[in-house]
């Protein structure tokens, strides 16, 4: 007879994945380390195979664990929402929450997510720090950020809760000639995780290039593209109005996919406000819950 998944077991599993170890998960859940281990073992018995590989360096997902994680997060989210909706007795989240966002993503995802978050949690004061990965890394290391949306390198690997590859697209002014040699580029200033993959793609395609403009600001990059200074690689949602998207037939290689991620502090696992914010950001970014 197949065994059902238990909510406590699923929560211990997801918390261990986010925290990177059973020890840190036990601290976040305020239970003993043996209790977390027993719950994961019980979950593995229900699954029928191992879901975590535990070693002195922490805990890593097996292929079965990777599959289960996506379902576990959805089941826990529905469970927590149902419990809150039905009993209504818990104190509403309040106080300060802080998140870090890459500017590129803030432009496309933040307005809708903030509006929904304010409706769900009117007593929470939300601080949003927008900037490149280098600017977000220091407050994240100091524990000032509850959640980071953008560059997966800002927080430790174990903190990554959700990760996805997304496409960039070339963008230039209508009068710009993509066959210009060397190719004038509009780029984000280093350090930028998206910059080198773009340059590598051009190199493999045999295109010579020069950096005609660079900035840490997405608005400045958009302005330079619109002004015809060069061609840039942007998220599709950030292509400025009036710009065009040149194709491979115009001498440009396919633009590489880039990684975006949601990372969280381990001790926010049971924070209803941060859980809601993560779901809203995911929904806004992917177009689904």
MISEGU-359786 format. One record per residue (C-alpha): residue number from 0; residue in three letters; z, x, y. Coordinates in nm, 4 decimals. Layout:
<pt nr="NUM" rest="Ala" Z="Z" X="X" Y="Y"/>
...
//
This chain:
<pt nr="0" rest="Unk" Z="0.0000" X="0.0000" Y="0.0000"/>
<pt nr="1" rest="Unk" Z="-0.1000" X="0.1366" Y="0.3384"/>
<pt nr="2" rest="Unk" Z="0.1819" X="0.2090" Y="0.5817"/>
<pt nr="3" rest="Unk" Z="0.1801" X="0.0750" Y="0.9381"/>
<pt nr="4" rest="Unk" Z="0.2092" X="0.3081" Y="1.2338"/>
<pt nr="5" rest="Unk" Z="0.5452" X="0.2908" Y="1.4089"/>
<pt nr="6" rest="Unk" Z="0.5672" X="0.2980" Y="1.7894"/>
<pt nr="7" rest="Unk" Z="0.8429" X="0.5619" Y="1.7872"/>
<pt nr="8" rest="Unk" Z="0.6312" X="0.7828" Y="1.5624"/>
<pt nr="9" rest="Unk" Z="0.3231" X="0.7459" Y="1.7817"/>
<pt nr="10" rest="Unk" Z="0.5288" X="0.8255" Y="2.0917"/>
<pt nr="11" rest="Unk" Z="0.6738" X="1.1379" Y="1.9335"/>
<pt nr="12" rest="Unk" Z="0.3244" X="1.2469" Y="1.8312"/>
<pt nr="13" rest="Unk" Z="0.1644" X="1.1991" Y="2.1737"/>
<pt nr="14" rest="Unk" Z="0.4596" X="1.3593" Y="2.3514"/>
<pt nr="15" rest="Unk" Z="0.4412" X="1.6631" Y="2.1229"/>
<pt nr="16" rest="Unk" Z="0.0714" X="1.7014" Y="2.1976"/>
<pt nr="17" rest="Unk" Z="0.1275" X="1.6803" Y="2.5731"/>
<pt nr="18" rest="Unk" Z="0.4331" X="1.9051" Y="2.5718"/>
<pt nr="19" rest="Unk" Z="0.2760" X="2.1615" Y="2.3396"/>
<pt nr="20" rest="Unk" Z="0.5712" X="2.1852" Y="2.1012"/>
<pt nr="21" rest="Unk" Z="0.8220" X="1.9720" Y="1.9137"/>
<pt nr="22" rest="Unk" Z="1.1089" X="2.1367" Y="2.0991"/>
<pt nr="23" rest="Unk" Z="0.9744" X="2.0397" Y="2.4415"/>
<pt nr="24" rest="Unk" Z="0.8844" X="1.6926" Y="2.3134"/>
<pt nr="25" rest="Unk" Z="1.2415" X="1.6394" Y="2.1934"/>
<pt nr="26" rest="Unk" Z="1.3678" X="1.7339" Y="2.5397"/>
<pt nr="27" rest="Unk" Z="1.1269" X="1.4950" Y="2.7098"/>
<pt nr="28" rest="Unk" Z="1.2177" X="1.2090" Y="2.4734"/>
<pt nr="29" rest="Unk" Z="1.5910" X="1.2902" Y="2.4867"/>
<pt nr="30" rest="Unk" Z="1.6211" X="1.3019" Y="2.1065"/>
<pt nr="31" rest="Unk" Z="1.6874" X="1.5829" Y="1.8593"/>
<pt nr="32" rest="Unk" Z="1.4168" X="1.8174" Y="1.7381"/>
<pt nr="33" rest="Unk" Z="1.4656" X="1.7094" Y="1.3716"/>
<pt nr="34" rest="Unk" Z="1.4151" X="1.3469" Y="1.4785"/>
<pt nr="35" rest="Unk" Z="1.0782" X="1.4284" Y="1.6336"/>
<pt nr="36" rest="Unk" Z="0.9748" X="1.6287" Y="1.3258"/>
<pt nr="37" rest="Unk" Z="1.0718" X="1.3425" Y="1.0935"/>
<pt nr="38" rest="Unk" Z="0.8746" X="1.0919" Y="1.2990"/>
<pt nr="39" rest="Unk" Z="0.5624" X="1.3098" Y="1.2925"/>
<pt nr="40" rest="Unk" Z="0.6001" X="1.3617" Y="0.9173"/>
<pt nr="41" rest="Unk" Z="0.6298" X="0.9850" Y="0.8705"/>
<pt nr="42" rest="Unk" Z="0.3171" X="0.9347" Y="1.0809"/>
<pt nr="43" rest="Unk" Z="0.1289" X="1.1932" Y="0.8739"/>
<pt nr="44" rest="Unk" Z="0.2294" X="1.0037" Y="0.5594"/>
<pt nr="45" rest="Unk" Z="0.0892" X="0.6840" Y="0.7114"/>
<pt nr="46" rest="Unk" Z="-0.2325" X="0.8625" Y="0.8107"/>
<pt nr="47" rest="Unk" Z="-0.2647" X="1.0332" Y="0.4741"/>
<pt nr="48" rest="Unk" Z="-0.3252" X="1.3829" Y="0.6087"/>
<pt nr="49" rest="Unk" Z="-0.1952" X="1.6358" Y="0.8577"/>
<pt nr="50" rest="Unk" Z="-0.2374" X="1.5559" Y="1.2248"/>
<pt nr="51" rest="Unk" Z="-0.0631" X="1.8600" Y="1.3746"/>
<pt nr="52" rest="Unk" Z="-0.0581" X="2.2268" Y="1.2863"/>
<pt nr="53" rest="Unk" Z="0.2778" X="2.3722" Y="1.3830"/>
<pt nr="54" rest="Unk" Z="0.3246" X="2.7463" Y="1.4324"/>
<pt nr="55" rest="Unk" Z="0.5422" X="2.9785" Y="1.6468"/>
<pt nr="56" rest="Unk" Z="0.3035" X="2.9292" Y="1.9390"/>
<pt nr="57" rest="Unk" Z="0.3348" X="2.5480" Y="1.9444"/>
<pt nr="58" rest="Unk" Z="0.1511" X="2.2515" Y="1.7983"/>
<pt nr="59" rest="Unk" Z="-0.2252" X="2.2004" Y="1.7731"/>
<pt nr="60" rest="Unk" Z="-0.4248" X="1.8953" Y="1.6727"/>
<pt nr="61" rest="Unk" Z="-0.6196" X="1.8753" Y="1.3501"/>
<pt nr="62" rest="Unk" Z="-0.9485" X="1.6774" Y="1.3506"/>
<pt nr="63" rest="Unk" Z="-0.7573" X="1.3754" Y="1.2207"/>
<pt nr="64" rest="Unk" Z="-0.4999" X="1.4258" Y="1.4932"/>
<pt nr="65" rest="Unk" Z="-0.7677" X="1.4325" Y="1.7633"/>
<pt nr="66" rest="Unk" Z="-0.9000" X="1.0985" Y="1.6388"/>
<pt nr="67" rest="Unk" Z="-0.5538" X="0.9467" Y="1.6170"/>
<pt nr="68" rest="Unk" Z="-0.4492" X="1.0668" Y="1.9640"/>
<pt nr="69" rest="Unk" Z="-0.6998" X="0.8470" Y="2.1470"/>
<pt nr="70" rest="Unk" Z="-0.5853" X="0.5389" Y="1.9554"/>
<pt nr="71" rest="Unk" Z="-0.2179" X="0.6294" Y="1.9865"/>
<pt nr="72" rest="Unk" Z="-0.2383" X="0.6508" Y="2.3658"/>
<pt nr="73" rest="Unk" Z="-0.4105" X="0.3142" Y="2.3856"/>
<pt nr="74" rest="Unk" Z="-0.1581" X="0.1507" Y="2.1512"/>
<pt nr="75" rest="Unk" Z="0.1360" X="0.2920" Y="2.3452"/>
<pt nr="76" rest="Unk" Z="-0.0127" X="0.1802" Y="2.6756"/>
<pt nr="77" rest="Unk" Z="-0.0594" X="-0.1746" Y="2.5469"/>
<pt nr="78" rest="Unk" Z="0.2888" X="-0.1739" Y="2.3938"/>
<pt nr="79" rest="Unk" Z="0.4529" X="-0.0632" Y="2.7184"/>
<pt nr="80" rest="Unk" Z="0.2529" X="-0.3089" Y="2.9285"/>
<pt nr="81" rest="Unk" Z="0.3391" X="-0.5952" Y="2.6937"/>
<pt nr="82" rest="Unk" Z="0.7091" X="-0.5098" Y="2.6951"/>
<pt nr="83" rest="Unk" Z="0.7170" X="-0.4933" Y="3.0746"/>
<pt nr="84" rest="Unk" Z="0.5217" X="-0.8171" Y="3.1168"/>
<pt nr="85" rest="Unk" Z="0.7304" X="-1.0142" Y="2.8688"/>
<pt nr="86" rest="Unk" Z="1.0862" X="-0.9182" Y="2.9493"/>
<pt nr="87" rest="Unk" Z="1.0496" X="-0.8257" Y="3.3166"/>
<pt nr="88" rest="Unk" Z="1.4057" X="-0.6998" Y="3.3115"/>
<pt nr="89" rest="Unk" Z="1.3473" X="-0.3316" Y="3.3717"/>
<pt nr="90" rest="Unk" Z="1.3944" X="-0.1930" Y="3.7180"/>
<pt nr="91" rest="Unk" Z="1.0663" X="-0.1496" Y="3.9008"/>
<pt nr="92" rest="Unk" Z="0.9631" X="0.2155" Y="3.9404"/>
<pt nr="93" rest="Unk" Z="1.0538" X="0.3587" Y="4.2784"/>
<pt nr="94" rest="Unk" Z="1.0820" X="0.6923" Y="4.4537"/>
<pt nr="95" rest="Unk" Z="0.8246" X="0.9646" Y="4.5030"/>
<pt nr="96" rest="Unk" Z="0.5374" X="1.0606" Y="4.2742"/>
<pt nr="97" rest="Unk" Z="0.2960" X="1.3455" Y="4.3527"/>
<pt nr="98" rest="Unk" Z="-0.0516" X="1.4049" Y="4.2181"/>
<pt nr="99" rest="Unk" Z="-0.3139" X="1.6737" Y="4.2727"/>
<pt nr="100" rest="Unk" Z="-0.6855" X="1.5940" Y="4.2943"/>
<pt nr="101" rest="Unk" Z="-1.0010" X="1.7972" Y="4.3320"/>
<pt nr="102" rest="Unk" Z="-1.1690" X="1.6838" Y="4.6515"/>
<pt nr="103" rest="Unk" Z="-1.4899" X="1.6051" Y="4.4621"/>
<pt nr="104" rest="Unk" Z="-1.3062" X="1.3520" Y="4.2471"/>
<pt nr="105" rest="Unk" Z="-1.0886" X="1.2181" Y="4.5271"/>
<pt nr="106" rest="Unk" Z="-1.3963" X="1.0938" Y="4.7114"/>
<pt nr="107" rest="Unk" Z="-1.5255" X="0.8916" Y="4.4187"/>
<pt nr="108" rest="Unk" Z="-1.2107" X="0.7810" Y="4.2345"/>
<pt nr="109" rest="Unk" Z="-0.9153" X="0.7711" Y="4.4710"/>
<pt nr="110" rest="Unk" Z="-0.9690" X="0.4636" Y="4.6946"/>
<pt nr="111" rest="Unk" Z="-0.9952" X="0.2043" Y="4.4163"/>
<pt nr="112" rest="Unk" Z="-0.7185" X="0.3636" Y="4.2092"/>
<pt nr="113" rest="Unk" Z="-0.4815" X="0.3777" Y="4.5075"/>
<pt nr="114" rest="Unk" Z="-0.5370" X="0.0133" Y="4.5931"/>
<pt nr="115" rest="Unk" Z="-0.4556" X="-0.0958" Y="4.2390"/>
<pt nr="116" rest="Unk" Z="-0.1577" X="0.1393" Y="4.2151"/>
<pt nr="117" rest="Unk" Z="-0.0057" X="0.0091" Y="4.5393"/>
<pt nr="118" rest="Unk" Z="-0.0286" X="-0.3455" Y="4.4047"/>
<pt nr="119" rest="Unk" Z="0.1333" X="-0.2558" Y="4.0736"/>
<pt nr="120" rest="Unk" Z="0.4073" X="-0.0300" Y="4.2155"/>
<pt nr="121" rest="Unk" Z="0.4840" X="-0.1235" Y="4.5765"/>
<pt nr="122" rest="Unk" Z="0.8155" X="0.0647" Y="4.5741"/>
<pt nr="123" rest="Unk" Z="0.6650" X="0.4010" Y="4.4767"/>
<pt nr="124" rest="Unk" Z="0.5874" X="0.6547" Y="4.7493"/>
<pt nr="125" rest="Unk" Z="0.2756" X="0.8402" Y="4.6410"/>
<pt nr="126" rest="Unk" Z="0.1892" X="1.1878" Y="4.7703"/>
<pt nr="127" rest="Unk" Z="-0.1661" X="1.3043" Y="4.7050"/>
<pt nr="128" rest="Unk" Z="-0.2511" X="1.6740" Y="4.7429"/>
<pt nr="129" rest="Unk" Z="-0.6271" X="1.7278" Y="4.7592"/>
<pt nr="130" rest="Unk" Z="-0.7832" X="2.0705" Y="4.7246"/>
<pt nr="131" rest="Unk" Z="-0.9480" X="2.3279" Y="4.4971"/>
<pt nr="132" rest="Unk" Z="-0.7827" X="2.4391" Y="4.1744"/>
<pt nr="133" rest="Unk" Z="-0.6334" X="2.7490" Y="4.3369"/>
<pt nr="134" rest="Unk" Z="-0.4528" X="2.5362" Y="4.5950"/>
<pt nr="135" rest="Unk" Z="-0.3186" X="2.2955" Y="4.3322"/>
<pt nr="136" rest="Unk" Z="-0.1996" X="2.5576" Y="4.0854"/>
<pt nr="137" rest="Unk" Z="0.1029" X="2.6761" Y="4.2839"/>
<pt nr="138" rest="Unk" Z="0.2633" X="2.3317" Y="4.3407"/>
<pt nr="139" rest="Unk" Z="0.1886" X="2.2483" Y="3.9768"/>
<pt nr="140" rest="Unk" Z="0.3670" X="2.5636" Y="3.8584"/>
<pt nr="141" rest="Unk" Z="0.6661" X="2.4754" Y="4.0763"/>
<pt nr="142" rest="Unk" Z="0.6885" X="2.1306" Y="3.9156"/>
<pt nr="143" rest="Unk" Z="0.5915" X="1.9480" Y="4.2360"/>
<pt nr="144" rest="Unk" Z="0.2998" X="1.7620" Y="4.0764"/>
<pt nr="145" rest="Unk" Z="0.3505" X="1.4855" Y="3.8231"/>
<pt nr="146" rest="Unk" Z="-0.0207" X="1.4584" Y="3.7467"/>
<pt nr="147" rest="Unk" Z="-0.3324" X="1.6630" Y="3.8198"/>
<pt nr="148" rest="Unk" Z="-0.6844" X="1.5192" Y="3.8005"/>
<pt nr="149" rest="Unk" Z="-0.9673" X="1.7691" Y="3.8020"/>
<pt nr="150" rest="Unk" Z="-0.9751" X="2.1292" Y="3.6873"/>
<pt nr="151" rest="Unk" Z="-0.8110" X="2.1608" Y="3.3412"/>
<pt nr="152" rest="Unk" Z="-0.6932" X="2.5131" Y="3.4271"/>
<pt nr="153" rest="Unk" Z="-0.4435" X="2.3971" Y="3.6921"/>
<pt nr="154" rest="Unk" Z="-0.1747" X="2.3134" Y="3.4350"/>
<pt nr="155" rest="Unk" Z="-0.1113" X="2.4711" Y="3.0897"/>
<pt nr="156" rest="Unk" Z="-0.3422" X="2.3669" Y="2.8063"/>
<pt nr="157" rest="Unk" Z="-0.0594" X="2.1732" Y="2.6454"/>
<pt nr="158" rest="Unk" Z="-0.0353" X="1.9534" Y="2.9539"/>
<pt nr="159" rest="Unk" Z="-0.3927" X="1.8249" Y="2.9269"/>
<pt nr="160" rest="Unk" Z="-0.3759" X="1.4549" Y="2.8476"/>
<pt nr="161" rest="Unk" Z="-0.7443" X="1.3616" Y="2.8729"/>
<pt nr="162" rest="Unk" Z="-1.0557" X="1.5739" Y="2.9094"/>
<pt nr="163" rest="Unk" Z="-1.4212" X="1.4943" Y="2.9408"/>
<pt nr="164" rest="Unk" Z="-1.7468" X="1.6685" Y="3.0211"/>
<pt nr="165" rest="Unk" Z="-1.9391" X="1.5174" Y="3.3093"/>
<pt nr="166" rest="Unk" Z="-2.2859" X="1.5937" Y="3.4439"/>
<pt nr="167" rest="Unk" Z="-2.3725" X="1.7540" Y="3.7726"/>
<pt nr="168" rest="Unk" Z="-2.7052" X="1.6945" Y="3.9431"/>
<pt nr="169" rest="Unk" Z="-2.9196" X="1.8981" Y="4.1798"/>
<pt nr="170" rest="Unk" Z="-2.9330" X="1.7587" Y="4.5328"/>
<pt nr="171" rest="Unk" Z="-3.1359" X="1.8617" Y="4.8356"/>
<pt nr="172" rest="Unk" Z="-3.2908" X="1.7235" Y="5.1543"/>
<pt nr="173" rest="Unk" Z="-3.6248" X="1.5430" Y="5.1091"/>
<pt nr="174" rest="Unk" Z="-3.8156" X="1.8172" Y="5.2958"/>
<pt nr="175" rest="Unk" Z="-3.6548" X="2.1030" Y="5.0996"/>
<pt nr="176" rest="Unk" Z="-3.8900" X="2.2976" Y="4.8694"/>
<pt nr="177" rest="Unk" Z="-3.7224" X="2.3678" Y="4.5300"/>
<pt nr="178" rest="Unk" Z="-3.9860" X="2.6330" Y="4.4544"/>
<pt nr="179" rest="Unk" Z="-3.8590" X="2.8569" Y="4.7379"/>
<pt nr="180" rest="Unk" Z="-3.8038" X="3.2108" Y="4.6078"/>
<pt nr="181" rest="Unk" Z="-3.5313" X="3.3222" Y="4.6074"/>
<pt nr="182" rest="Unk" Z="-3.3755" X="2.9767" Y="4.5821"/>
<pt nr="183" rest="Unk" Z="-3.1272" X="2.9031" Y="4.8671"/>
<pt nr="184" rest="Unk" Z="-2.8066" X="2.7644" Y="4.7182"/>
<pt nr="185" rest="Unk" Z="-2.5266" X="2.5541" Y="4.8646"/>
<pt nr="186" rest="Unk" Z="-2.2136" X="2.6261" Y="4.6629"/>
<pt nr="187" rest="Unk" Z="-1.8404" X="2.5774" Y="4.6589"/>
<pt nr="188" rest="Unk" Z="-1.6438" X="2.8898" Y="4.7509"/>
<pt nr="189" rest="Unk" Z="-1.4768" X="3.0886" Y="4.4735"/>
<pt nr="190" rest="Unk" Z="-1.2690" X="3.0204" Y="4.2754"/>
<pt nr="191" rest="Unk" Z="-1.4635" X="2.7192" Y="4.1459"/>
<pt nr="192" rest="Unk" Z="-1.5042" X="2.6426" Y="3.7754"/>
<pt nr="193" rest="Unk" Z="-1.8426" X="2.4769" Y="3.8380"/>
<pt nr="194" rest="Unk" Z="-2.0008" X="2.7652" Y="4.0263"/>
<pt nr="195" rest="Unk" Z="-2.0680" X="3.0218" Y="3.7521"/>
<pt nr="196" rest="Unk" Z="-2.2223" X="2.7747" Y="3.5021"/>
<pt nr="197" rest="Unk" Z="-2.4731" X="2.6759" Y="3.7720"/>
<pt nr="198" rest="Unk" Z="-2.5633" X="3.0394" Y="3.8423"/>
<pt nr="199" rest="Unk" Z="-2.5904" X="3.1125" Y="3.4701"/>
<pt nr="200" rest="Unk" Z="-2.8290" X="2.8188" Y="3.4239"/>
<pt nr="201" rest="Unk" Z="-3.0535" X="2.9511" Y="3.6991"/>
<pt nr="202" rest="Unk" Z="-3.0458" X="3.2998" Y="3.5479"/>
<pt nr="203" rest="Unk" Z="-3.1483" X="3.1732" Y="3.2043"/>
<pt nr="204" rest="Unk" Z="-3.4315" X="2.9828" Y="3.3706"/>
<pt nr="205" rest="Unk" Z="-3.5551" X="3.2990" Y="3.5381"/>
<pt nr="206" rest="Unk" Z="-3.4901" X="3.1761" Y="3.8923"/>
<pt nr="207" rest="Unk" Z="-3.3875" X="3.4198" Y="4.1621"/>
<pt nr="208" rest="Unk" Z="-3.1317" X="3.2807" Y="4.4043"/>
<pt nr="209" rest="Unk" Z="-2.9292" X="3.3572" Y="4.7144"/>
<pt nr="210" rest="Unk" Z="-2.6179" X="3.1888" Y="4.8498"/>
<pt nr="211" rest="Unk" Z="-2.7260" X="3.0284" Y="5.1763"/>
<pt nr="212" rest="Unk" Z="-2.4026" X="2.8347" Y="5.2361"/>
<pt nr="213" rest="Unk" Z="-2.0615" X="2.8028" Y="5.0738"/>
<pt nr="214" rest="Unk" Z="-1.7452" X="2.6114" Y="5.1538"/>
<pt nr="215" rest="Unk" Z="-1.4239" X="2.4834" Y="4.9971"/>
<pt nr="216" rest="Unk" Z="-1.4963" X="2.1384" Y="5.1454"/>
<pt nr="217" rest="Unk" Z="-1.7130" X="1.8857" Y="4.9640"/>
<pt nr="218" rest="Unk" Z="-1.7962" X="1.7245" Y="5.3001"/>
<pt nr="219" rest="Unk" Z="-1.9245" X="2.0576" Y="5.4310"/>
<pt nr="220" rest="Unk" Z="-2.1306" X="2.1116" Y="5.1156"/>
<pt nr="221" rest="Unk" Z="-2.2781" X="1.7630" Y="5.1487"/>
<pt nr="222" rest="Unk" Z="-2.3624" X="1.8277" Y="5.5127"/>
<pt nr="223" rest="Unk" Z="-2.5360" X="2.1564" Y="5.4264"/>
<pt nr="224" rest="Unk" Z="-2.7410" X="1.9847" Y="5.1564"/>
<pt nr="225" rest="Unk" Z="-2.8390" X="1.7046" Y="5.3931"/>
<pt nr="226" rest="Unk" Z="-2.9359" X="1.9589" Y="5.6602"/>
<pt nr="227" rest="Unk" Z="-3.1830" X="2.1256" Y="5.4229"/>
<pt nr="228" rest="Unk" Z="-2.9983" X="2.4600" Y="5.4101"/>
<pt nr="229" rest="Unk" Z="-3.0348" X="2.4754" Y="5.0338"/>
<pt nr="230" rest="Unk" Z="-2.9980" X="2.2951" Y="4.7035"/>
<pt nr="231" rest="Unk" Z="-2.6545" X="2.2116" Y="4.5635"/>
<pt nr="232" rest="Unk" Z="-2.5097" X="2.0965" Y="4.2317"/>
<pt nr="233" rest="Unk" Z="-2.2880" X="1.7922" Y="4.2818"/>
<pt nr="234" rest="Unk" Z="-2.1310" X="1.5093" Y="4.0899"/>
<pt nr="235" rest="Unk" Z="-2.3761" X="1.2215" Y="4.0903"/>
<pt nr="236" rest="Unk" Z="-2.1384" X="1.0076" Y="4.2940"/>
<pt nr="237" rest="Unk" Z="-2.1159" X="1.2776" Y="4.5619"/>
<pt nr="238" rest="Unk" Z="-2.4875" X="1.3141" Y="4.6359"/>
<pt nr="239" rest="Unk" Z="-2.5087" X="1.2463" Y="5.0122"/>
<pt nr="240" rest="Unk" Z="-2.7088" X="0.9465" Y="5.1385"/>
<pt nr="241" rest="Unk" Z="-3.0712" X="1.0354" Y="5.1978"/>
<pt nr="242" rest="Unk" Z="-3.0677" X="1.3382" Y="4.9674"/>
<pt nr="243" rest="Unk" Z="-3.3008" X="1.3604" Y="4.6693"/>
<pt nr="244" rest="Unk" Z="-3.2424" X="1.4897" Y="4.3163"/>
<pt nr="245" rest="Unk" Z="-3.5124" X="1.7441" Y="4.2204"/>
<pt nr="246" rest="Unk" Z="-3.6109" X="1.7672" Y="3.8541"/>
<pt nr="247" rest="Unk" Z="-3.7089" X="2.0339" Y="3.6027"/>
<pt nr="248" rest="Unk" Z="-4.0720" X="1.9731" Y="3.7005"/>
<pt nr="249" rest="Unk" Z="-3.9777" X="2.1174" Y="4.0387"/>
<pt nr="250" rest="Unk" Z="-3.8755" X="2.4520" Y="3.8964"/>
<pt nr="251" rest="Unk" Z="-3.5056" X="2.3875" Y="3.8374"/>
<pt nr="252" rest="Unk" Z="-3.3163" X="2.4059" Y="3.5059"/>
<pt nr="253" rest="Unk" Z="-3.0966" X="2.1256" Y="3.3729"/>
<pt nr="254" rest="Unk" Z="-2.7605" X="2.1354" Y="3.5499"/>
<pt nr="255" rest="Unk" Z="-2.4736" X="2.2176" Y="3.3102"/>
<pt nr="256" rest="Unk" Z="-2.1994" X="1.9778" Y="3.2146"/>
<pt nr="257" rest="Unk" Z="-1.8551" X="2.0558" Y="3.3567"/>
<pt nr="258" rest="Unk" Z="-1.5022" X="1.9773" Y="3.2413"/>
<pt nr="259" rest="Unk" Z="-1.2641" X="1.7421" Y="3.4177"/>
<pt nr="260" rest="Unk" Z="-0.9172" X="1.6644" Y="3.2884"/>
<pt nr="261" rest="Unk" Z="-0.5965" X="1.4771" Y="3.3536"/>
<pt nr="262" rest="Unk" Z="-0.2870" X="1.6942" Y="3.3068"/>
<pt nr="263" rest="Unk" Z="0.0755" X="1.5865" Y="3.3323"/>
<pt nr="264" rest="Unk" Z="0.4235" X="1.7324" Y="3.3333"/>
<pt nr="265" rest="Unk" Z="0.5840" X="1.6798" Y="2.9944"/>
<pt nr="266" rest="Unk" Z="0.8851" X="1.4991" Y="3.1386"/>
<pt nr="267" rest="Unk" Z="0.6665" X="1.2208" Y="3.2831"/>
<pt nr="268" rest="Unk" Z="0.5794" X="1.0813" Y="2.9413"/>
<pt nr="269" rest="Unk" Z="0.7952" X="0.7713" Y="2.9783"/>
<pt nr="270" rest="Unk" Z="0.7383" X="0.7301" Y="3.3534"/>
<pt nr="271" rest="Unk" Z="0.5820" X="0.3873" Y="3.3962"/>
<pt nr="272" rest="Unk" Z="0.4399" X="0.4679" Y="3.7393"/>
<pt nr="273" rest="Unk" Z="0.2674" X="0.7889" Y="3.6251"/>
<pt nr="274" rest="Unk" Z="0.1387" X="0.6137" Y="3.3125"/>
<pt nr="275" rest="Unk" Z="-0.0153" X="0.3444" Y="3.5310"/>
<pt nr="276" rest="Unk" Z="-0.1700" X="0.5998" Y="3.7619"/>
<pt nr="277" rest="Unk" Z="-0.3284" X="0.7851" Y="3.4712"/>
<pt nr="278" rest="Unk" Z="-0.4769" X="0.4636" Y="3.3328"/>
<pt nr="279" rest="Unk" Z="-0.6145" X="0.3675" Y="3.6738"/>
<pt nr="280" rest="Unk" Z="-0.7769" X="0.7070" Y="3.7262"/>
<pt nr="281" rest="Unk" Z="-0.9329" X="0.6957" Y="3.3825"/>
<pt nr="282" rest="Unk" Z="-1.0603" X="0.3433" Y="3.4375"/>
<pt nr="283" rest="Unk" Z="-1.2061" X="0.4219" Y="3.7779"/>
<pt nr="284" rest="Unk" Z="-1.3708" X="0.7403" Y="3.6551"/>
<pt nr="285" rest="Unk" Z="-1.5158" X="0.6066" Y="3.3301"/>
<pt nr="286" rest="Unk" Z="-1.5809" X="0.2491" Y="3.4364"/>
<pt nr="287" rest="Unk" Z="-1.3580" X="0.1148" Y="3.1608"/>
<pt nr="288" rest="Unk" Z="-0.9934" X="0.0922" Y="3.0655"/>
//
